[in-house]
Structures are given as C-alpha cells and as structure tokens.
C-alpha cells in the first residue's frame, strides 16, 4: 500500500507526516537485515511478481473463509461467475490508430483493449473475471483474474473454474458461459453449469418445463454477481478509470483489492460485524 501511494504527491505528504516513531518503524520494515535499503530495481522486480501469485492466494483464502463461515452448510453450494469492465487510465486507443501502430498521446495505455458492454457500450480498458458465492448472506470472492477487456468470458473461465472449491454443486453464469468446453469441465468436477442461454430454438418468452427453475437461478446469479461488482467498485473507487497503467500494475491493484476485500470480511466476521455494511469505511480507516 505504501509503495503504491508513494508515487503520488498526497502519498509522499502522508509518509512525511508520520510521527518519528512510526517513521523509524517504517524504515526498519523496508530495510534489509544490514540496514541498507533495496534498490529501485529490486522493488520493481518484486512488485512485478505479485500479480502472478494473487489468483492462487484469493482462491486459497476464499476456500478457507467458505469453510470458516460455514456458508454452504446454510445454503446451496452455488457460485456465480461473470466479468466486469474497468476503464483504462488516460485516453483511448482507437482501432485505426492501433492498426497503424500510431499512439497519438502518451496518456494512452496501449496494453488495454476494447470491449462492448451491454450497459456502457464500447469501453476501452480491462476486465475483472470473478466468481463469488451465490444465495448466501455474503458475497465472498472465490476466484479472480484480470485481463485486457477483449478477452472473452468463456475463454478465461476455465482457469477460474479449476480453482473453485471441490464441493461446488452449481455454477451460475450468463449466456456468454454457454460453452461445450465449460460444460464438460464443470461436469468433470461434479458441478452443474447453469446459464441463461436456452438454445436458438427456444425464443423468448420461454414456455418449456424448466423456465420457472431457471428464473430462480438467474435471479440468484444476478443478485450475487451484480451486487458484488457494484459493491466492489464503490469501495475501491473504480467506477471511473483505474489508477494504474499497464497490465501488470492493473492486475496488482485490482487483485490486491479483491484480496483486501476478503481480509475485510474475515475481520468483520471475527469482530461479529455485518459482513456487507461498512466495508468501505473499514478499509479506508485501515
């Protein structure tokens, strides 16, 4: 957190304003055993390695919290999977300029990409692919990854599905996850993949025997994943653009935010606090 903030004027002021005792403690924690400080290249190398470890840590902590809270002993063993778009920092790189290899402004993040959102239209940026508990009293992240926005949901889904808890019974997704490879992968794990896609020969409004069950499951998926995405963006102020530039930096920021969200839920559980309310104030205060 400190390393990330130090690149901003407000972050520098916050560090300079630390009391002497806290400054000495900070210097001790940042220094090597012989009192020397790591060089800039060491920090850059270690920061660049963090995103590669975060998906596994999120999945591990998610399984631990799931067991600790006993969520699936009180509700169906279900999770919802989806992606949410995050806007890139700076300007946008239009298709004609990308194809020509021309970057018209230095503010453009050339590692981001375009996608078309059903809510926001065309967006230049990133995607947070995430799976959270569904039908429970808390939206608990179980798996997460960050890619450029042009990566299809069904293409990224296998790496999330593979790390989901073994006792998952239902995975709820929208029509983008109706994919034969994903259906097979879930079946091999003893899990039922339920999507909102009902087939080309079943136009809306649907009248088949399973329509009422699908309505319930679709509503359960929507309440879980859409509320989590909105909750997450409000807490970490990413309704606008992300504060980072480049894939690695954005993965580090967003996935770290998911991990911090999990830790905040753990703290609330241990303190007998509400697992949904007050998380933004709690994280800001920390």
N, C-alpha and C positions, 0 to 999 in steps of 0.2 A: 504494500500500500504506500509506504513512504517513498520507495524507489519510483513508483509511478507518479506520485504527486510532485516530486522534486523538480520535474521538468516544467512546472507551471509557476508563475510568479507568486500565486497565493500559496502554493505548496512550499516554496522557499521561505516565505514570510512565516508560515506556520512552524517550520522547523527552527528558524532563527529565534522565534518567540518562546521556544521551550525553556523551562527553568534549568538552571545549571545542573542539578542532579539528574534530571531526565536526559539532558544532552549528553552527560557522561555515560549514562546507561546505553543511550543510542549509539554512541561511538564504540562502546565495548561490544555491542551486539553486531555491529557492522565490520569490525576489525578482525584480522586473523589472529592466531594464537600469539604471535610475537609482537602484536601491537600495530603491525602495518595494515594498510587498507588494500583491498583487492583493486586491481586496475580496472579501468572502464571496460576493456575487452573481456575481462572475466565476468563482470556484471552482464554484459551483453550476451555472452555465451550461455550463462546460466538462465537468464530471462528467456532466451530463445528456446531453451529446453523445456520450460514449464508447460506450454500448451500440449506437448506430447504425452504428458503424464496425467493431465487433468481429467480426461474422459474416464480413465480407469478409476481414479480416485472418487469421482462423482458416482460411478456405478457401485463401487465398494461401500461408500458411505450411505448411498440410497438403500442398499440391501440391509445394512446394519440398522438404519432408522426404521425401516419397514418392520423388521423383527422386534426392535425395541418398543415401538408403538403398538405392535400387535394389530396393525390396520386390517390385514386380510383375515383375521380371526373374527372381525366385527362386520366385514362387508365382503362382497365378491372379490376374488383375486383378479382385478381388472386394471388395465393401464390404458391411457390414451396417448397416441403418438401424432405429432404434427410438426410443422416448421413455422417460424415467424420471421418476418423480414425486418432487418435492421438497416437503416440508411447510412451510407458511407459518409465519412467526413470530407468536406471540401466540395468541389464541383463534380459534374458527371462527365463521363467519357462517352460521347455519342458514337453510335455504330460506325458512321462514315469515317470519323477520326481514328477509331480503333483499327478498322480495316486498313487505313492508310498508314498506321503506325505513328500518328501525329498526336502529341499530348499538348493541347492548346494552353493549359495552365498548370502551374506546379502544384496547385492545391488538389488536383485530381488524384484519387487513389486508384492506380492502374491495376491493382490486384483484385478490386471489387468487380462486380458484374451486374447485368440487368436481369430482372425477373418481372413477371406480370402478376400482381396481387389482385385477388377478387375484390378487396376492399379499397386498395390505394392505387390501383392501376399500375403503370410501369414504375419500378423502383430500382435505383442503382445502389447496390450495397451488398449485404451479407444475409445469410440465413442461420438462425439458431434452430437446429433439429433437436427435438426434445421429446422424451416420454415421461409422463407423470402418472401418479396413482389416480384412478377414477372411481367414483362412487364412495369416496371416503370423506372424512371431515377435515382433511388437509391435502393440499396439492403438493405432493412430495416428488421432486425430480428423481428419476431412476436411471436415466441415461441422457447424455447431451453431447453434441458436437457442433462445430461452427464451420461453415464453408462459404464460398462465394455464392451469390444469390442465384446463379444459373444452374446450380446442381439440383437435379430433380429429387423430390422427396423419396420416391421409391428406390432411387439409386443409392441414397445414403442410409436408408432404413436398415439394411442387413447388419451393419456394424453396431447399430443401437440394439437391435433385437437380440443379437448374440450375447450381450452383457446383461440383459434383463433377468430378474430373479427366476430361478428354475420352477417355482410353484405358480407362475403366472398362468391363468386359465383363459383370459380374454384380452386381446389387444384390439383397441378400437381406433379406427382411422377413417379419414375421408376417402373420396373416390381416387385420389392420387396414389393410395396404397393398395389399390386393387391390382395386384401383380401376381402372376403364377409363381414366380420365384419366391416371393414373400409368403404366399400361402403355404408353399412346400416347407420353407424354413420354419415357419410357426408350427406346422403340423409335426415336424421332426422334434420340436421341443415340447410337444404335448399341449400346444396353445392354439386357440381358435382366433384367427384374424377376422374381424368383422368390420366391413367397410360400408360406406353409404352407397356404393355402386351396386345396382341391382340388375344390370345387363341391358344391352341395347334394345332387346325385345320386351322390355318392361317399362314403358314410358310412364311419366308422372301424370295424374295421381296413380299410385300403385294400389292394386287390389288383390295381390297374392296372399297366401296364408301367413307369411312371415312379416307382413308390414307392421303390425302393431308391436311386435317384439323389436324390430329394427328402429321404430320410433323411440322406444325407451332407451335403447343402446346409443342411438345417435344423440339424444338429448344428454345422456350421461357423459359421452365423449365431449360434447360441446361445452358443457358446464365446467368440466375439468380443465381441458387444454386452453380454451379461450379465456377463461378467468385467470389461469396461471400466467399466460402470456401478458395479459393486461396488468396483472399484479406485479410481475417481474419488471416490466418496462417503467411502471410508475416508481417502484422502489429505487431502481438504478438509473433513472432519468435518461432512458433511451427511446422515448417517443420521438425525439428528434434524431440527429445523427449521433453515431458512436464517437467517443472522444479520441479514438485511435486511428492509425493509418497503417495499412498493410495487413496481410492475413495473419501472421504470427502474433502481432500486437493485438489485433482484434480478438483472436482466439483466446489469448491470455486474459484480456479484460472480461470478455463475456463468460467464458467458462469459469474463471475465478469468481465472477458474480454469482453464478449458479451454485458453486461450492460454498460461498459465504451464505447464500440463502439457506442451504441445508444446515449449516452450522447455527444459523439464527433460529431455525426451527428446533434444533436439538436443545439450544439454550432455553427457549420458551418452554419446551417440554420439561426440562429439569427444574425450572422455576415455577411450574404449574401456571404458565401464562397461556393466553389464547394463541393458537398456532397459525392464525391468519391475520389477526389485527395487531397493529403497532409495530410491524416488522421494519417499516421504513424508518421510523423514529429510533428504533433499537439499533439498526445498522449505522445510521448517521451518528448516533451518540457514541458508538464504539470507535 
